[in-house]
Amino acid sequence: MVTATVREWSDEEGWGVLDSPETPGGCFGHFSDIRATGFRTLLPGQRVDLTWEAPGQDGYDYRAVSIAPRTA
């Protein structure tokens, strides 16, 4: 698990891009991988704990398998 920052997020499409030193070029993230209750969304600039895998998805070399929003 690594700490990442949300680069961009689209609620309409349900996905976005997360950045961390371990995932150069960005990591594809889908709302279904967000570990939260209720409406699952992220905000640009938000810090998250990220577990990822390669190969990626939709032009990204990495794909999130778990996204946990940080509370502090």
MILUM-222448 format. One line per 8 residues: number of its first residue (from 1); their letters; for each residue x, y, z of N, C-alpha, C, O. Coordinates in steps of 0.1 Angstrom, whole numbers, plus 5000, padded with zeros to 4 digits. Layout:
// residues N
NUM> a> X/Y/Z/X/Y/Z/X/Y/Z/X/Y/Z  ...
// end
This chain:
// residues 72
1> mvtatvre> 5008/4988/5000/5000/5000/5000/5009/5012/5000/5019/5013/5007  5005/5022/4992/5013/5035/4991/5003/5047/4993/4991/5045/4992  5009/5058/4996/5001/5070/4997/5001/5077/4983/5011/5078/4976  4989/5081/4978/4987/5087/4965/4979/5099/4966/4972/5102/4976  4979/5107/4956/4971/5120/4955/4962/5118/4943/4966/5114/4932  4949/5122/4945/4940/5122/4933/4943/5133/4924/4943/5145/4928  4947/5130/4911/4950/5140/4901/4937/5146/4895/4935/5158/4894  4928/5137/4892/4915/5140/4886/4905/5130/4889/4908/5118/4891
9> wsdeegwg> 4892/5134/4890/4881/5124/4892/4868/5129/4886/4865/5140/4886  4861/5119/4879/4849/5122/4873/4838/5114/4879/4837/5102/4878  4829/5121/4886/4817/5114/4892/4808/5108/4881/4803/5097/4883  4807/5115/4870/4798/5111/4859/4803/5098/4853/4795/5089/4850  4816/5096/4852/4822/5084/4845/4826/5074/4856/4827/5062/4852  4827/5078/4869/4830/5069/4879/4845/5064/4880/4848/5054/4886  4854/5072/4875/4868/5069/4875/4876/5081/4875/4872/5092/4872  4889/5079/4878/4899/5090/4878/4913/5085/4878/4916/5073/4876
17> vldspetp> 4922/5094/4881/4937/5091/4880/4943/5095/4894/4940/5106/4899  4951/5086/4899/4958/5088/4911/4973/5088/4909/4978/5080/4901  4980/5096/4916/4995/5098/4914/5002/5094/4927/4999/5097/4938  5013/5086/4925/5022/5083/4935/5036/5080/4929/5036/5077/4917  5047/5081/4937/5060/5078/4931/5061/5064/4926/5069/5061/4917  5053/5055/4932/5054/5041/4928/5046/5038/4915/5047/5027/4909  5038/5047/4911/5029/5045/4899/5032/5057/4889/5022/5064/4886  5044/5058/4883/5047/5069/4874/5037/5069/4862/5035/5059/4856
25> ggcfghfs> 5033/5081/4859/5023/5082/4848/5009/5082/4852/5000/5085/4844  5006/5078/4864/4993/5077/4869/4987/5063/4871/4992/5054/4864  4977/5062/4879/4971/5049/4882/4956/5051/4880/4950/5060/4886  4950/5043/4872/4936/5043/4869/4928/5038/4882/4932/5028/4888  4918/5046/4886/4910/5042/4897/4895/5042/4894/4891/5051/4888  4888/5032/4899/4874/5031/4896/4866/5032/4909/4871/5028/4920  4854/5038/4909/4847/5041/4921/4844/5028/4929/4843/5028/4941  4843/5017/4922/4840/5004/4929/4852/4999/4938/4850/4991/4947
33> diratgfr> 4864/5005/4936/4875/5002/4944/4877/5011/4956/4887/5009/4964  4869/5021/4958/4870/5030/4969/4864/5023/4981/4853/5019/4981  4872/5023/4992/4867/5016/5005/4860/5027/5013/4866/5032/5022  4847/5029/5011/4839/5038/5018/4825/5034/5017/4821/5026/5008  4816/5039/5026/4802/5036/5025/4795/5048/5018/4800/5059/5017  4783/5046/5013/4775/5056/5006/4781/5059/4993/4787/5050/4986  4778/5071/4988/4783/5075/4974/4798/5076/4975/4804/5083/4982  4805/5068/4966/4819/5067/4966/4825/5077/4955/4823/5075/4943
41> tllpgqrv> 4832/5087/4960/4838/5097/4951/4851/5102/4958/4854/5100/4970  4859/5108/4949/4872/5114/4954/4873/5128/4949/4866/5132/4939  4881/5136/4955/4883/5150/4951/4898/5152/4946/4907/5147/4952  4900/5160/4936/4914/5163/4932/4921/5169/4944/4916/5178/4951  4933/5164/4945/4942/5168/4956/4940/5160/4969/4949/5161/4978  4930/5152/4970/4928/5143/4981/4939/5133/4983/4943/5127/4972  4943/5130/4995/4953/5119/4997/4945/5106/5000/4935/5106/5007  4951/5095/4995/4944/5082/4997/4955/5072/4999/4967/5074/4995
49> dltweapg> 4952/5061/5005/4960/5049/5006/4956/5040/4994/4945/5037/4992  4966/5036/4987/4964/5029/4974/4971/5016/4973/4983/5015/4976  4964/5006/4969/4969/4993/4965/4967/4992/4950/4956/4994/4946  4977/4988/4943/4976/4988/4928/4982/4975/4922/4988/4967/4929  4979/4973/4909/4984/4962/4902/4988/4967/4888/4983/4977/4883  4997/4959/4881/5000/4961/4867/4997/4948/4860/5000/4937/4867  4992/4947/4849/4990/4958/4839/4979/4967/4843/4970/4963/4852  4979/4979/4837/4969/4989/4841/4956/4988/4832/4952/4977/4829
57> qdgydyra> 4950/4999/4830/4937/5000/4823/4936/5013/4816/4941/5023/4821  4930/5013/4804/4926/5026/4797/4938/5035/4795/4937/5047/4796  4950/5029/4791/4961/5037/4788/4970/5040/4799/4981/5046/4798  4967/5035/4811/4975/5037/4823/4982/5024/4826/4977/5013/4824  4995/5025/4830/5003/5013/4833/4999/5006/4846/5002/4994/4849  4991/5013/4855/4987/5008/4868/4972/5009/4870/4966/5018/4864  4966/5000/4877/4952/5000/4881/4950/4998/4896/4957/4989/4901  4942/5006/4902/4939/5005/4916/4931/4992/4919/4922/4989/4911
65> vsiaprta> 4934/4986/4930/4926/4974/4934/4920/4978/4948/4910/4971/4952  4925/4988/4955/4919/4993/4967/4923/5008/4969/4935/5011/4968  4913/5016/4972/4915/5030/4974/4909/5034/4987/4896/5033/4989  4917/5038/4997/4911/5041/5010/4914/5056/5013/4925/5060/5015  4903/5064/5013/4905/5078/5016/4912/5080/5030/4908/5073/5039  4921/5089/5031/4928/5092/5043/4919/5102/5051/4913/5111/5046  4919/5100/5064/4911/5109/5073/4919/5120/5078/4913/5130/5083  4932/5119/5078/4940/5130/5084/4952/5133/5075/4960/5142/5079
// end
